[in-house]
Amino acid sequence: MSCVTTYDLSDSGVSLLTPDPLPEERVVTLKFFTPFSAEPVTVKGEVVWSRMEPDGGMGVRFLDMDEEMRSILRRTANLLRRRNK
């Protein structure tokens, strides 16, 4: 388990900053703490890209998400975009 920083979140996937990116095709379990859910949202995903340079990072595509989880992540992504303007 590790804690990473998200920098591009949508309801279909996320880009993560991490010094230890995982290899492509690895299936991972992610937990997101959001203001729209009392419990962390747990999502399975697949690493679709991974790099060490210029900064470590990886992209994860979400797998098998139900509509409630998708809605929570969509609202969280919209909130983050508004905050970053």
MODELLER restraints for C-alpha pairs under 7 A, 6 or more apart:
rsr = mdl.restraints
at = mdl.atoms
rsr.add(forms.Gaussian(group=physical.xy_distance, feature=features.Distance(at['CA:4:A'], at['CA:16:A']), mean=6.44, stdev=0.5))
rsr.add(forms.Gaussian(group=physical.xy_distance, feature=features.Distance(at['CA:4:A'], at['CA:17:A']), mean=6.07, stdev=0.5))
rsr.add(forms.Gaussian(group=physical.xy_distance, feature=features.Distance(at['CA:4:A'], at['CA:18:A']), mean=5.70, stdev=0.5))
rsr.add(forms.Gaussian(group=physical.xy_distance, feature=features.Distance(at['CA:5:A'], at['CA:16:A']), mean=5.60, stdev=0.5))
rsr.add(forms.Gaussian(group=physical.xy_distance, feature=features.Distance(at['CA:5:A'], at['CA:17:A']), mean=5.22, stdev=0.5))
rsr.add(forms.Gaussian(group=physical.xy_distance, feature=features.Distance(at['CA:6:A'], at['CA:14:A']), mean=6.78, stdev=0.5))
rsr.add(forms.Gaussian(group=physical.xy_distance, feature=features.Distance(at['CA:6:A'], at['CA:15:A']), mean=5.84, stdev=0.5))
rsr.add(forms.Gaussian(group=physical.xy_distance, feature=features.Distance(at['CA:6:A'], at['CA:16:A']), mean=4.55, stdev=0.5))
rsr.add(forms.Gaussian(group=physical.xy_distance, feature=features.Distance(at['CA:6:A'], at['CA:17:A']), mean=6.29, stdev=0.5))
rsr.add(forms.Gaussian(group=physical.xy_distance, feature=features.Distance(at['CA:7:A'], at['CA:15:A']), mean=5.78, stdev=0.5))
rsr.add(forms.Gaussian(group=physical.xy_distance, feature=features.Distance(at['CA:7:A'], at['CA:16:A']), mean=6.09, stdev=0.5))
rsr.add(forms.Gaussian(group=physical.xy_distance, feature=features.Distance(at['CA:8:A'], at['CA:14:A']), mean=5.49, stdev=0.5))
rsr.add(forms.Gaussian(group=physical.xy_distance, feature=features.Distance(at['CA:8:A'], at['CA:15:A']), mean=5.10, stdev=0.5))
rsr.add(forms.Gaussian(group=physical.xy_distance, feature=features.Distance(at['CA:9:A'], at['CA:15:A']), mean=6.57, stdev=0.5))
rsr.add(forms.Gaussian(group=physical.xy_distance, feature=features.Distance(at['CA:9:A'], at['CA:77:A']), mean=5.49, stdev=0.5))
rsr.add(forms.Gaussian(group=physical.xy_distance, feature=features.Distance(at['CA:10:A'], at['CA:73:A']), mean=6.68, stdev=0.5))
rsr.add(forms.Gaussian(group=physical.xy_distance, feature=features.Distance(at['CA:10:A'], at['CA:74:A']), mean=5.97, stdev=0.5))
rsr.add(forms.Gaussian(group=physical.xy_distance, feature=features.Distance(at['CA:10:A'], at['CA:77:A']), mean=5.60, stdev=0.5))
rsr.add(forms.Gaussian(group=physical.xy_distance, feature=features.Distance(at['CA:11:A'], at['CA:70:A']), mean=5.34, stdev=0.5))
rsr.add(forms.Gaussian(group=physical.xy_distance, feature=features.Distance(at['CA:11:A'], at['CA:73:A']), mean=5.33, stdev=0.5))
rsr.add(forms.Gaussian(group=physical.xy_distance, feature=features.Distance(at['CA:11:A'], at['CA:74:A']), mean=4.88, stdev=0.5))
rsr.add(forms.Gaussian(group=physical.xy_distance, feature=features.Distance(at['CA:12:A'], at['CA:61:A']), mean=6.03, stdev=0.5))
rsr.add(forms.Gaussian(group=physical.xy_distance, feature=features.Distance(at['CA:12:A'], at['CA:62:A']), mean=5.49, stdev=0.5))
rsr.add(forms.Gaussian(group=physical.xy_distance, feature=features.Distance(at['CA:13:A'], at['CA:60:A']), mean=5.43, stdev=0.5))
rsr.add(forms.Gaussian(group=physical.xy_distance, feature=features.Distance(at['CA:13:A'], at['CA:61:A']), mean=4.24, stdev=0.5))
rsr.add(forms.Gaussian(group=physical.xy_distance, feature=features.Distance(at['CA:13:A'], at['CA:62:A']), mean=5.07, stdev=0.5))
rsr.add(forms.Gaussian(group=physical.xy_distance, feature=features.Distance(at['CA:14:A'], at['CA:59:A']), mean=5.81, stdev=0.5))
rsr.add(forms.Gaussian(group=physical.xy_distance, feature=features.Distance(at['CA:14:A'], at['CA:60:A']), mean=5.37, stdev=0.5))
rsr.add(forms.Gaussian(group=physical.xy_distance, feature=features.Distance(at['CA:14:A'], at['CA:61:A']), mean=6.69, stdev=0.5))
rsr.add(forms.Gaussian(group=physical.xy_distance, feature=features.Distance(at['CA:15:A'], at['CA:58:A']), mean=5.80, stdev=0.5))
rsr.add(forms.Gaussian(group=physical.xy_distance, feature=features.Distance(at['CA:15:A'], at['CA:59:A']), mean=4.35, stdev=0.5))
rsr.add(forms.Gaussian(group=physical.xy_distance, feature=features.Distance(at['CA:15:A'], at['CA:60:A']), mean=6.31, stdev=0.5))
rsr.add(forms.Gaussian(group=physical.xy_distance, feature=features.Distance(at['CA:16:A'], at['CA:57:A']), mean=5.40, stdev=0.5))
rsr.add(forms.Gaussian(group=physical.xy_distance, feature=features.Distance(at['CA:16:A'], at['CA:58:A']), mean=5.39, stdev=0.5))
rsr.add(forms.Gaussian(group=physical.xy_distance, feature=features.Distance(at['CA:16:A'], at['CA:59:A']), mean=6.23, stdev=0.5))
rsr.add(forms.Gaussian(group=physical.xy_distance, feature=features.Distance(at['CA:17:A'], at['CA:56:A']), mean=5.90, stdev=0.5))
rsr.add(forms.Gaussian(group=physical.xy_distance, feature=features.Distance(at['CA:17:A'], at['CA:57:A']), mean=4.36, stdev=0.5))
rsr.add(forms.Gaussian(group=physical.xy_distance, feature=features.Distance(at['CA:17:A'], at['CA:58:A']), mean=6.79, stdev=0.5))
rsr.add(forms.Gaussian(group=physical.xy_distance, feature=features.Distance(at['CA:18:A'], at['CA:56:A']), mean=5.15, stdev=0.5))
rsr.add(forms.Gaussian(group=physical.xy_distance, feature=features.Distance(at['CA:18:A'], at['CA:57:A']), mean=5.08, stdev=0.5))
rsr.add(forms.Gaussian(group=physical.xy_distance, feature=features.Distance(at['CA:19:A'], at['CA:56:A']), mean=4.78, stdev=0.5))
rsr.add(forms.Gaussian(group=physical.xy_distance, feature=features.Distance(at['CA:19:A'], at['CA:57:A']), mean=6.99, stdev=0.5))
rsr.add(forms.Gaussian(group=physical.xy_distance, feature=features.Distance(at['CA:20:A'], at['CA:56:A']), mean=6.59, stdev=0.5))
rsr.add(forms.Gaussian(group=physical.xy_distance, feature=features.Distance(at['CA:21:A'], at['CA:50:A']), mean=5.94, stdev=0.5))
rsr.add(forms.Gaussian(group=physical.xy_distance, feature=features.Distance(at['CA:21:A'], at['CA:51:A']), mean=6.73, stdev=0.5))
rsr.add(forms.Gaussian(group=physical.xy_distance, feature=features.Distance(at['CA:21:A'], at['CA:56:A']), mean=6.18, stdev=0.5))
rsr.add(forms.Gaussian(group=physical.xy_distance, feature=features.Distance(at['CA:21:A'], at['CA:57:A']), mean=5.53, stdev=0.5))
rsr.add(forms.Gaussian(group=physical.xy_distance, feature=features.Distance(at['CA:21:A'], at['CA:58:A']), mean=5.73, stdev=0.5))
rsr.add(forms.Gaussian(group=physical.xy_distance, feature=features.Distance(at['CA:22:A'], at['CA:50:A']), mean=6.55, stdev=0.5))
rsr.add(forms.Gaussian(group=physical.xy_distance, feature=features.Distance(at['CA:23:A'], at['CA:47:A']), mean=6.85, stdev=0.5))
rsr.add(forms.Gaussian(group=physical.xy_distance, feature=features.Distance(at['CA:23:A'], at['CA:50:A']), mean=6.14, stdev=0.5))
rsr.add(forms.Gaussian(group=physical.xy_distance, feature=features.Distance(at['CA:24:A'], at['CA:47:A']), mean=4.86, stdev=0.5))
rsr.add(forms.Gaussian(group=physical.xy_distance, feature=features.Distance(at['CA:24:A'], at['CA:48:A']), mean=5.25, stdev=0.5))
rsr.add(forms.Gaussian(group=physical.xy_distance, feature=features.Distance(at['CA:24:A'], at['CA:49:A']), mean=5.54, stdev=0.5))
rsr.add(forms.Gaussian(group=physical.xy_distance, feature=features.Distance(at['CA:24:A'], at['CA:50:A']), mean=6.15, stdev=0.5))
rsr.add(forms.Gaussian(group=physical.xy_distance, feature=features.Distance(at['CA:25:A'], at['CA:46:A']), mean=5.65, stdev=0.5))
rsr.add(forms.Gaussian(group=physical.xy_distance, feature=features.Distance(at['CA:25:A'], at['CA:47:A']), mean=5.14, stdev=0.5))
rsr.add(forms.Gaussian(group=physical.xy_distance, feature=features.Distance(at['CA:25:A'], at['CA:48:A']), mean=6.10, stdev=0.5))
rsr.add(forms.Gaussian(group=physical.xy_distance, feature=features.Distance(at['CA:26:A'], at['CA:46:A']), mean=5.61, stdev=0.5))
rsr.add(forms.Gaussian(group=physical.xy_distance, feature=features.Distance(at['CA:26:A'], at['CA:47:A']), mean=5.39, stdev=0.5))
rsr.add(forms.Gaussian(group=physical.xy_distance, feature=features.Distance(at['CA:27:A'], at['CA:45:A']), mean=5.61, stdev=0.5))
rsr.add(forms.Gaussian(group=physical.xy_distance, feature=features.Distance(at['CA:27:A'], at['CA:46:A']), mean=4.45, stdev=0.5))
rsr.add(forms.Gaussian(group=physical.xy_distance, feature=features.Distance(at['CA:27:A'], at['CA:47:A']), mean=6.47, stdev=0.5))
rsr.add(forms.Gaussian(group=physical.xy_distance, feature=features.Distance(at['CA:28:A'], at['CA:44:A']), mean=5.71, stdev=0.5))
rsr.add(forms.Gaussian(group=physical.xy_distance, feature=features.Distance(at['CA:28:A'], at['CA:45:A']), mean=5.31, stdev=0.5))
rsr.add(forms.Gaussian(group=physical.xy_distance, feature=features.Distance(at['CA:28:A'], at['CA:46:A']), mean=6.13, stdev=0.5))
rsr.add(forms.Gaussian(group=physical.xy_distance, feature=features.Distance(at['CA:29:A'], at['CA:42:A']), mean=6.86, stdev=0.5))
rsr.add(forms.Gaussian(group=physical.xy_distance, feature=features.Distance(at['CA:29:A'], at['CA:43:A']), mean=5.73, stdev=0.5))
rsr.add(forms.Gaussian(group=physical.xy_distance, feature=features.Distance(at['CA:29:A'], at['CA:44:A']), mean=4.49, stdev=0.5))
rsr.add(forms.Gaussian(group=physical.xy_distance, feature=features.Distance(at['CA:29:A'], at['CA:45:A']), mean=6.28, stdev=0.5))
rsr.add(forms.Gaussian(group=physical.xy_distance, feature=features.Distance(at['CA:30:A'], at['CA:42:A']), mean=5.64, stdev=0.5))
rsr.add(forms.Gaussian(group=physical.xy_distance, feature=features.Distance(at['CA:30:A'], at['CA:43:A']), mean=5.24, stdev=0.5))
rsr.add(forms.Gaussian(group=physical.xy_distance, feature=features.Distance(at['CA:30:A'], at['CA:44:A']), mean=6.21, stdev=0.5))
rsr.add(forms.Gaussian(group=physical.xy_distance, feature=features.Distance(at['CA:31:A'], at['CA:40:A']), mean=5.75, stdev=0.5))
rsr.add(forms.Gaussian(group=physical.xy_distance, feature=features.Distance(at['CA:31:A'], at['CA:41:A']), mean=5.39, stdev=0.5))
rsr.add(forms.Gaussian(group=physical.xy_distance, feature=features.Distance(at['CA:31:A'], at['CA:42:A']), mean=4.46, stdev=0.5))
rsr.add(forms.Gaussian(group=physical.xy_distance, feature=features.Distance(at['CA:31:A'], at['CA:43:A']), mean=6.41, stdev=0.5))
rsr.add(forms.Gaussian(group=physical.xy_distance, feature=features.Distance(at['CA:32:A'], at['CA:40:A']), mean=5.29, stdev=0.5))
rsr.add(forms.Gaussian(group=physical.xy_distance, feature=features.Distance(at['CA:32:A'], at['CA:41:A']), mean=5.06, stdev=0.5))
rsr.add(forms.Gaussian(group=physical.xy_distance, feature=features.Distance(at['CA:32:A'], at['CA:42:A']), mean=6.55, stdev=0.5))
rsr.add(forms.Gaussian(group=physical.xy_distance, feature=features.Distance(at['CA:33:A'], at['CA:40:A']), mean=4.70, stdev=0.5))
rsr.add(forms.Gaussian(group=physical.xy_distance, feature=features.Distance(at['CA:33:A'], at['CA:41:A']), mean=6.48, stdev=0.5))
rsr.add(forms.Gaussian(group=physical.xy_distance, feature=features.Distance(at['CA:34:A'], at['CA:40:A']), mean=6.94, stdev=0.5))
rsr.add(forms.Gaussian(group=physical.xy_distance, feature=features.Distance(at['CA:34:A'], at['CA:76:A']), mean=6.51, stdev=0.5))
rsr.add(forms.Gaussian(group=physical.xy_distance, feature=features.Distance(at['CA:36:A'], at['CA:72:A']), mean=6.20, stdev=0.5))
rsr.add(forms.Gaussian(group=physical.xy_distance, feature=features.Distance(at['CA:41:A'], at['CA:69:A']), mean=6.77, stdev=0.5))
rsr.add(forms.Gaussian(group=physical.xy_distance, feature=features.Distance(at['CA:43:A'], at['CA:62:A']), mean=6.71, stdev=0.5))
rsr.add(forms.Gaussian(group=physical.xy_distance, feature=features.Distance(at['CA:43:A'], at['CA:65:A']), mean=6.80, stdev=0.5))
rsr.add(forms.Gaussian(group=physical.xy_distance, feature=features.Distance(at['CA:44:A'], at['CA:62:A']), mean=5.94, stdev=0.5))
rsr.add(forms.Gaussian(group=physical.xy_distance, feature=features.Distance(at['CA:44:A'], at['CA:63:A']), mean=5.47, stdev=0.5))
rsr.add(forms.Gaussian(group=physical.xy_distance, feature=features.Distance(at['CA:45:A'], at['CA:60:A']), mean=5.73, stdev=0.5))
rsr.add(forms.Gaussian(group=physical.xy_distance, feature=features.Distance(at['CA:45:A'], at['CA:61:A']), mean=5.26, stdev=0.5))
rsr.add(forms.Gaussian(group=physical.xy_distance, feature=features.Distance(at['CA:45:A'], at['CA:62:A']), mean=4.15, stdev=0.5))
rsr.add(forms.Gaussian(group=physical.xy_distance, feature=features.Distance(at['CA:45:A'], at['CA:63:A']), mean=4.96, stdev=0.5))
rsr.add(forms.Gaussian(group=physical.xy_distance, feature=features.Distance(at['CA:46:A'], at['CA:60:A']), mean=5.27, stdev=0.5))
rsr.add(forms.Gaussian(group=physical.xy_distance, feature=features.Distance(at['CA:46:A'], at['CA:61:A']), mean=5.32, stdev=0.5))
rsr.add(forms.Gaussian(group=physical.xy_distance, feature=features.Distance(at['CA:46:A'], at['CA:62:A']), mean=6.54, stdev=0.5))
rsr.add(forms.Gaussian(group=physical.xy_distance, feature=features.Distance(at['CA:47:A'], at['CA:58:A']), mean=6.73, stdev=0.5))
rsr.add(forms.Gaussian(group=physical.xy_distance, feature=features.Distance(at['CA:47:A'], at['CA:59:A']), mean=5.70, stdev=0.5))
rsr.add(forms.Gaussian(group=physical.xy_distance, feature=features.Distance(at['CA:47:A'], at['CA:60:A']), mean=4.40, stdev=0.5))
rsr.add(forms.Gaussian(group=physical.xy_distance, feature=features.Distance(at['CA:47:A'], at['CA:61:A']), mean=6.49, stdev=0.5))
rsr.add(forms.Gaussian(group=physical.xy_distance, feature=features.Distance(at['CA:48:A'], at['CA:59:A']), mean=5.55, stdev=0.5))
rsr.add(forms.Gaussian(group=physical.xy_distance, feature=features.Distance(at['CA:48:A'], at['CA:60:A']), mean=5.65, stdev=0.5))
rsr.add(forms.Gaussian(group=physical.xy_distance, feature=features.Distance(at['CA:48:A'], at['CA:61:A']), mean=6.54, stdev=0.5))
rsr.add(forms.Gaussian(group=physical.xy_distance, feature=features.Distance(at['CA:49:A'], at['CA:58:A']), mean=5.39, stdev=0.5))
rsr.add(forms.Gaussian(group=physical.xy_distance, feature=features.Distance(at['CA:49:A'], at['CA:59:A']), mean=5.14, stdev=0.5))
rsr.add(forms.Gaussian(group=physical.xy_distance, feature=features.Distance(at['CA:50:A'], at['CA:57:A']), mean=5.94, stdev=0.5))
rsr.add(forms.Gaussian(group=physical.xy_distance, feature=features.Distance(at['CA:50:A'], at['CA:58:A']), mean=4.23, stdev=0.5))
rsr.add(forms.Gaussian(group=physical.xy_distance, feature=features.Distance(at['CA:50:A'], at['CA:59:A']), mean=6.56, stdev=0.5))
rsr.add(forms.Gaussian(group=physical.xy_distance, feature=features.Distance(at['CA:51:A'], at['CA:57:A']), mean=5.54, stdev=0.5))
rsr.add(forms.Gaussian(group=physical.xy_distance, feature=features.Distance(at['CA:51:A'], at['CA:58:A']), mean=6.29, stdev=0.5))
